[in-house]
Amino acid sequence: MKILHGTWIPQTETGFIQQGRFYLWVETTETKQRKKASKTVHPHHLFGTDLTTFLSQELGIKASPPSNLEKAISPQFFLLPSTPNQPLPSLELARYLEAELPETFAWKYWQIACYQRSPLLLRLNRSQM
C-alpha cells in the first residue's frame, strides 16, 4: 500500500509573504534496503526509480525530458513521531496495517525523497497583478 503525502515547506524569509514549495512524498508498507543508508533516512518511503515510476505511471506527472522528473526530487527533513529506531506509520497506514500505535513516542527528523511541484500557481498569480 502507498500513502501520498503533500507538504508545503516555506522558505525562511522575514517578509509578510512567505514563498516556498509544495512537496509530494510517498509512504509505503515496503522497506527497501539502501547502500550506506543513514540512520535518519525514512525506511518506508519511495525513492529513486520507484518514486519516479510512481509519479509518472500512477499520478501522470510527465517531464520533458524525463530526466527533469529526477531533477525535481530532493531530500527534505520532516519531524515525525517515532520510536527509537523508526518513524511511526501515518494514521492512514496504521489503520491499514491494523497496527497499535504506542501511547508515548519521541519526535525525530527523518530524511525523505520528495518531488517538488513547480510553482505554477505563484507565477500565474504574479502575472495577473
Summary of the structure (lengths in Angstrom):
residues: 129
radius of gyration: 16.5
end to end distance: 42.9
largest distance: 50.4
contacts: 289
relative contact order: 0.22
helix: 24%
strand: 33%
